[in-house]
Amino acid sequence: MKSNTGQTVEIRWHGRGGQGAKTACLLLAEAAFFAGKYVQGFPEYGPERMGAPITAYNRISDEKLTVHSNIYTPDHVVVVDETLLHTVDVLHGLKEGGILIINSKHSPEKIREMLGGYEGKLCIVDAERISTETLGRNFPNTPMLAAVVKASGVLDEEQFTRDMRQSFEHKFRSKPEVIEGNMNALKKTLDEVQVV
């Protein structure tokens, strides 16, 4: 998918505390910054605790950002934990033509049914399987980060992959296996995910 240019892309993340949604949001902001974009990446703070629903936001633009608020009409919505479909209105404000990017093992038909007949664009990622295969544990944030890049086209995939390698090498200098595991998770997700 080509990189979007000349516009602001707004993304809302839904996850649970401890799943890495906030980290993935901040990594996306970092990658966009490396790509020369203007960026915002921030969580919405509430009663933070392990397992509690959390929301985070990204704005990515080729032009200076002057809005500093939560995102109410996102271009894309990312759901890191599908159990939130039963408790949070994840589709609230999603723009027409926007993409729901969801971590699930379910088929697109089942997800649409769970969302009361949602007819918009879907990108389904089995982030648990991908992270277990590449990292040995369920860390859904790395596959979800790659899925956002792939589905939205907000960044060039090759540059994103190079920039993320640099970021991981900096963060996990003493753990080369973690660097390679995360890179494999990114690449596998970029290869597998599709928008339907």
Residue frames relative to the residue before (quaternion, step in Angstrom):
aa qw qx qy qz dx dy dz
M 1.0000 0.0000 0.0000 0.0000 0.00 0.00 0.00
K 0.4605 -0.6940 0.4790 0.2772 3.59 -0.92 0.84
S 0.5436 -0.6057 0.4731 0.3374 3.51 -1.24 0.50
N 0.4336 -0.6712 0.5379 0.2687 3.55 -1.03 0.86
T 0.0371 -0.7981 0.6008 0.0261 3.59 -0.95 0.79
G 0.8141 0.3230 -0.2116 0.4337 3.51 -1.28 0.45
Q 0.7323 0.3483 -0.2498 0.5291 3.59 1.13 0.33
T 0.4391 -0.6424 0.5470 0.3088 3.52 -1.33 0.23
V 0.1638 -0.7644 0.6189 0.0758 3.54 -0.91 0.99
E 0.1237 -0.7974 0.5897 0.0341 3.55 -0.81 1.07
I 0.0772 -0.8055 0.5867 -0.0329 3.54 -0.85 1.09
R 0.1283 -0.7734 0.6168 0.0712 3.56 -0.98 0.91
W 0.2131 -0.7812 0.5815 0.0786 3.55 -0.90 1.02
H 0.0719 -0.7539 0.6510 0.0518 3.56 -1.11 0.80
G 0.1890 0.7654 -0.5991 0.1400 3.55 -0.89 0.96
R 0.4537 -0.6251 0.5341 0.3438 3.50 -1.30 -0.40
G 0.6299 -0.5488 0.3899 0.3874 3.54 -1.11 0.67
G 0.7816 0.3122 -0.2474 0.4800 3.57 -0.86 0.99
Q 0.6284 0.5527 -0.3418 0.4276 3.61 1.23 -0.17
G 0.5431 -0.6658 0.3758 0.3473 3.57 1.25 -0.15
A 0.3323 0.7484 -0.5167 0.2498 3.62 1.15 0.33
K 0.6561 0.4979 -0.3149 0.4717 3.59 0.94 -0.86
T 0.6423 0.5212 -0.3197 0.4622 3.59 0.96 -0.85
A 0.6594 0.4998 -0.3113 0.4674 3.61 0.91 -0.89
C 0.6175 0.5431 -0.3312 0.4627 3.59 1.03 -0.79
L 0.6978 0.4601 -0.2707 0.4777 3.59 0.89 -0.92
L 0.6233 0.5238 -0.3389 0.4715 3.61 1.10 -0.64
L 0.6224 0.5223 -0.3402 0.4734 3.58 1.05 -0.73
A 0.6366 0.5157 -0.3257 0.4719 3.60 0.99 -0.82
E 0.6458 0.5238 -0.3126 0.4592 3.59 0.98 -0.86
A 0.6668 0.4981 -0.2992 0.4666 3.58 0.91 -0.94
A 0.6539 0.5036 -0.3138 0.4694 3.59 0.98 -0.81
F 0.6178 0.5372 -0.3318 0.4686 3.58 1.07 -0.75
F 0.6437 0.5174 -0.3123 0.4695 3.59 0.96 -0.89
A 0.6834 0.4827 -0.2704 0.4762 3.57 1.14 -0.72
G 0.5908 -0.6221 0.3488 0.3771 3.58 1.27 0.16
K 0.4876 0.6599 -0.4342 0.3719 3.57 1.25 0.32
Y 0.4467 -0.5857 0.5809 0.3463 3.51 -1.38 0.17
V 0.0317 -0.8483 0.5264 -0.0478 3.57 -0.75 1.00
Q 0.0509 -0.7155 0.6903 0.0947 3.44 -1.46 0.33
G 0.0698 0.7628 -0.6411 0.0471 3.54 -1.07 0.76
F 0.2286 0.7916 -0.5283 0.2049 3.57 -0.47 1.16
P 0.3841 -0.7015 0.5469 0.2476 3.57 -1.14 0.66
E 0.3696 -0.6509 0.5991 0.2842 3.53 -1.33 0.30
Y 0.2476 -0.8152 0.5077 0.1282 3.54 -0.40 1.18
G 0.0349 0.7427 -0.6669 0.0490 3.48 -1.15 0.88
P 0.7505 -0.2971 0.2434 0.5379 3.58 -1.02 -0.69
E 0.1541 -0.8424 0.5123 0.0643 3.57 0.20 1.32
R 0.2778 0.7229 -0.6076 0.1763 3.53 -0.85 1.01
M 0.6685 -0.5026 0.3668 0.4075 3.53 -1.23 0.50
G 0.8249 0.2315 -0.1868 0.4806 3.56 -0.82 1.03
A 0.5691 0.5887 -0.3927 0.4188 3.61 1.22 -0.27
P 0.5574 -0.6020 0.4376 0.3680 3.62 -1.04 0.65
I 0.0458 -0.7769 0.6277 0.0165 3.56 -1.04 0.84
T 0.1911 -0.7515 0.6200 0.1199 3.54 -1.26 0.49
A 0.0018 -0.7768 0.6297 -0.0084 3.57 -1.05 0.77
Y 0.2414 -0.7955 0.5507 0.0752 3.54 -1.22 0.57
N 0.0876 -0.7488 0.6517 0.0834 3.53 -1.32 0.55
R 0.0509 -0.7059 0.7024 0.0755 3.49 -1.29 0.66
I 0.0107 -0.7859 0.6169 -0.0421 3.55 -0.88 1.00
S 0.1012 0.8177 -0.5506 0.1339 3.56 -0.69 1.10
D 0.4651 -0.6344 0.5368 0.3052 3.53 -1.32 0.36
E 0.7254 0.3609 -0.2166 0.5447 3.57 1.27 -0.27
K 0.6731 -0.5095 0.3494 0.4065 3.55 -1.21 0.55
L 0.3481 -0.7410 0.5414 0.1914 3.56 -0.95 0.93
T 0.1282 -0.8129 0.5662 0.0466 3.55 -0.80 1.01
V 0.6090 0.5253 -0.3491 0.4809 3.60 1.28 -0.19
H 0.0114 -0.7922 0.6097 -0.0227 3.57 -0.91 0.94
S 0.4498 0.6457 -0.4864 0.3797 3.54 0.40 1.27
N 0.6499 -0.4372 0.4020 0.4741 3.53 -1.31 -0.04
I 0.4530 -0.6706 0.5165 0.2796 3.56 -1.28 0.28
Y 0.1685 -0.8323 0.5263 0.0427 3.54 -0.57 1.20
T 0.7691 0.1836 -0.1244 0.5994 3.60 1.21 -0.47
P 0.0697 -0.8529 0.5168 0.0232 3.59 0.44 1.22
D 0.4987 -0.6107 0.5251 0.3202 3.52 -1.29 0.51
H 0.7933 0.0607 0.0075 0.6057 3.55 1.09 -0.79
V 0.1647 -0.7600 0.6215 0.0948 3.54 -1.19 0.67
V 0.1782 -0.7767 0.6004 0.0673 3.55 -0.93 1.02
V 0.0818 -0.7820 0.6174 0.0246 3.58 -0.84 1.00
V 0.2401 -0.8082 0.5283 0.1004 3.54 -0.37 1.31
D 0.7783 0.1934 -0.1012 0.5887 3.61 1.18 -0.51
E 0.3537 -0.7869 0.4648 0.1990 3.57 -0.36 1.24
T 0.5269 0.6175 -0.4358 0.3888 3.65 1.15 -0.28
L 0.5664 0.6050 -0.3779 0.4127 3.59 1.22 -0.40
L 0.5130 0.6493 -0.4196 0.3731 3.61 1.21 -0.36
H 0.6901 0.4804 -0.2713 0.4683 3.58 1.17 -0.60
T 0.7834 0.3439 -0.1634 0.4914 3.62 1.18 -0.42
V 0.7584 0.2910 -0.1576 0.5615 3.60 1.19 -0.47
D 0.3920 -0.6943 0.5470 0.2550 3.60 -0.99 0.81
V 0.1353 -0.8500 0.5060 0.0564 3.57 0.33 1.29
L 0.6638 0.5116 -0.3061 0.4515 3.60 1.16 -0.48
H 0.4143 0.7394 -0.4580 0.2680 3.60 1.25 -0.23
G 0.8626 0.1072 -0.1060 0.4829 3.55 -0.78 1.10
L 0.4243 0.7083 -0.4792 0.2976 3.63 1.22 -0.11
K 0.4487 -0.7181 0.4668 0.2549 3.57 -0.70 1.12
E 0.5676 -0.5557 0.4762 0.3772 3.54 -1.21 0.56
G 0.7701 0.2758 -0.2366 0.5243 3.57 -0.81 0.99
G 0.5151 0.6370 -0.4131 0.3979 3.58 1.31 -0.07
I 0.3890 -0.7249 0.5287 0.2090 3.54 -1.28 0.32
L 0.2573 -0.7088 0.6370 0.1600 3.53 -1.09 0.86
I 0.1052 -0.7930 0.6001 0.0067 3.57 -0.58 1.22
I 0.0413 0.8584 -0.4998 0.1076 3.56 -0.31 1.27
N 0.3824 -0.6878 0.5753 0.2230 3.53 -1.09 0.84
S 0.3298 0.7385 -0.5237 0.2675 3.58 -0.39 1.22
K 0.4005 -0.6681 0.5689 0.2639 3.53 -1.32 0.44
H 0.5546 0.6565 -0.3669 0.3561 3.57 1.29 -0.36
S 0.5714 -0.5752 0.4701 0.3488 3.53 -1.33 0.42
P 0.6501 -0.4973 0.3855 0.4259 3.59 -1.22 0.33
E 0.6305 0.5482 -0.3346 0.4358 3.60 1.01 -0.82
K 0.6664 0.5004 -0.2975 0.4659 3.58 0.94 -0.90
I 0.6444 0.5095 -0.3243 0.4691 3.60 0.97 -0.81
R 0.6398 0.5198 -0.3276 0.4616 3.59 0.94 -0.85
E 0.6368 0.5212 -0.3111 0.4754 3.57 1.04 -0.83
M 0.6559 0.5147 -0.3066 0.4592 3.61 0.94 -0.91
L 0.7208 0.4135 -0.2270 0.5079 3.59 1.17 -0.62
G 0.5886 -0.6320 0.3533 0.3595 3.56 1.17 0.51
G 0.7355 -0.4300 0.2310 0.4698 3.57 1.04 0.74
Y 0.1798 0.8029 -0.5410 0.1742 3.60 1.14 0.57
E 0.1685 -0.8256 0.5359 0.0527 3.58 -0.77 1.06
G 0.5004 0.6816 -0.4143 0.3369 3.59 1.26 0.00
K 0.7180 -0.4313 0.3307 0.4349 3.53 -1.35 -0.16
L 0.1257 -0.7885 0.6016 0.0256 3.53 -1.08 0.90
C 0.0431 -0.7332 0.6762 0.0567 3.52 -1.21 0.65
I 0.0818 -0.8171 0.5706 0.0073 3.56 -0.42 1.22
V 0.0710 -0.7927 0.6051 -0.0198 3.54 -0.88 1.07
D 0.2486 -0.7276 0.6145 0.1766 3.58 -0.87 0.90
A 0.1158 -0.8548 0.5047 0.0327 3.54 0.46 1.30
E 0.5985 0.5568 -0.3715 0.4402 3.60 1.08 -0.60
R 0.6722 0.4884 -0.3016 0.4676 3.59 0.86 -0.94
I 0.6751 0.5026 -0.3042 0.4461 3.58 0.84 -0.97
S 0.7047 0.4521 -0.2880 0.4649 3.59 0.81 -0.91
T 0.6224 0.5264 -0.3507 0.4610 3.61 1.04 -0.66
E 0.6690 0.4995 -0.2975 0.4632 3.58 0.99 -0.84
T 0.7855 0.3620 -0.1765 0.4698 3.60 0.94 -0.84
L 0.7841 0.2953 -0.1416 0.5272 3.58 1.11 -0.69
G 0.4801 -0.6948 0.4191 0.3335 3.57 1.27 -0.21
R 0.7670 0.2043 -0.1327 0.5937 3.60 1.31 -0.05
N 0.5614 -0.6068 0.4458 0.3435 3.53 -1.27 0.35
F 0.1664 0.7328 -0.6333 0.1850 3.56 -0.25 1.38
P 0.1619 -0.8575 0.4774 0.1032 3.62 0.20 1.21
N 0.5623 0.6641 -0.3984 0.2899 3.61 1.08 -0.52
T 0.6495 0.5204 -0.3445 0.4343 3.64 0.92 -0.74
P 0.6733 0.4554 -0.3232 0.4846 3.65 0.82 -0.79
M 0.6512 0.5169 -0.3349 0.4434 3.62 0.95 -0.75
L 0.5980 0.5550 -0.3483 0.4615 3.58 1.09 -0.70
A 0.6811 0.4749 -0.2861 0.4782 3.58 0.88 -0.94
A 0.6312 0.5438 -0.3349 0.4401 3.59 1.02 -0.77
V 0.6260 0.5318 -0.3385 0.4591 3.58 1.03 -0.77
V 0.6573 0.5064 -0.3090 0.4648 3.58 0.92 -0.92
K 0.6781 0.4976 -0.2905 0.4563 3.58 0.90 -0.95
A 0.7277 0.4546 -0.2580 0.4442 3.58 0.74 -1.06
S 0.7455 0.4338 -0.2297 0.4508 3.58 0.88 -0.92
G 0.2830 -0.7668 0.5211 0.2458 3.58 1.10 -0.68
V 0.3509 0.7832 -0.4591 0.2295 3.58 1.25 0.30
L 0.7787 0.1636 -0.0999 0.5974 3.59 1.23 -0.47
D 0.5438 -0.5730 0.4931 0.3645 3.55 -1.23 0.48
E 0.4842 -0.7167 0.4204 0.2742 3.59 -0.66 1.11
E 0.6651 0.5046 -0.3200 0.4479 3.61 0.93 -0.83
Q 0.6648 0.4794 -0.3070 0.4836 3.57 0.93 -0.86
F 0.6084 0.5560 -0.3402 0.4527 3.58 1.03 -0.81
T 0.6695 0.4998 -0.3003 0.4603 3.58 0.87 -0.95
R 0.6559 0.5006 -0.3127 0.4706 3.61 0.94 -0.84
D 0.6818 0.4938 -0.2908 0.4548 3.58 0.88 -0.94
M 0.6574 0.5012 -0.3196 0.4632 3.58 1.00 -0.76
R 0.5902 0.5434 -0.3787 0.4615 3.60 1.06 -0.61
Q 0.6527 0.5063 -0.3163 0.4665 3.60 0.91 -0.87
S 0.6530 0.5176 -0.3081 0.4591 3.57 0.95 -0.87
F 0.6787 0.4787 -0.2911 0.4750 3.58 0.88 -0.94
E 0.6374 0.5260 -0.3352 0.4524 3.60 1.00 -0.78
H 0.6470 0.5024 -0.3175 0.4777 3.57 1.08 -0.67
K 0.7197 0.4648 -0.2522 0.4498 3.59 0.85 -1.02
F 0.8094 0.2399 -0.0918 0.5281 3.59 0.96 -0.88
R 0.0442 0.8592 -0.5072 0.0498 3.56 1.08 0.80
S 0.7580 0.3881 -0.2045 0.4827 3.59 0.90 -0.91
K 0.7199 0.3827 -0.2339 0.5297 3.62 1.29 0.03
P 0.1193 -0.8438 0.5177 0.0759 3.62 0.42 1.15
E 0.6070 0.5639 -0.3625 0.4269 3.60 1.08 -0.61
V 0.6294 0.5203 -0.3302 0.4734 3.59 1.12 -0.65
I 0.6049 0.5489 -0.3467 0.4611 3.58 1.06 -0.77
E 0.7147 0.4513 -0.2664 0.4632 3.57 0.74 -1.06
G 0.6232 0.5440 -0.3412 0.4464 3.59 1.01 -0.75
N 0.6764 0.4815 -0.2880 0.4771 3.57 0.93 -0.90
M 0.6420 0.5123 -0.3278 0.4668 3.59 0.99 -0.78
N 0.6481 0.5079 -0.3162 0.4711 3.58 0.99 -0.81
A 0.6303 0.5285 -0.3305 0.4629 3.59 1.05 -0.76
L 0.6396 0.5186 -0.3199 0.4687 3.59 0.99 -0.85
K 0.7018 0.4809 -0.2780 0.4460 3.58 0.77 -1.06
K 0.6462 0.5217 -0.3231 0.4537 3.58 0.93 -0.89
T 0.6614 0.5001 -0.3049 0.4684 3.58 0.95 -0.86
L 0.6505 0.5133 -0.3199 0.4594 3.59 0.89 -0.89
D 0.6629 0.5031 -0.2992 0.4669 3.59 1.06 -0.72
E 0.7675 0.4413 -0.1990 0.4203 3.57 0.92 -0.95
V 0.7081 0.5212 -0.3095 0.3622 3.59 0.78 -0.95
Q 0.0594 -0.7709 0.6341 0.0099 3.49 -1.21 0.72
V 0.3677 -0.6841 0.5786 0.2490 3.53 -1.25 0.47
V 0.0669 -0.8078 0.5856 0.0062 3.58 -0.83 1.02
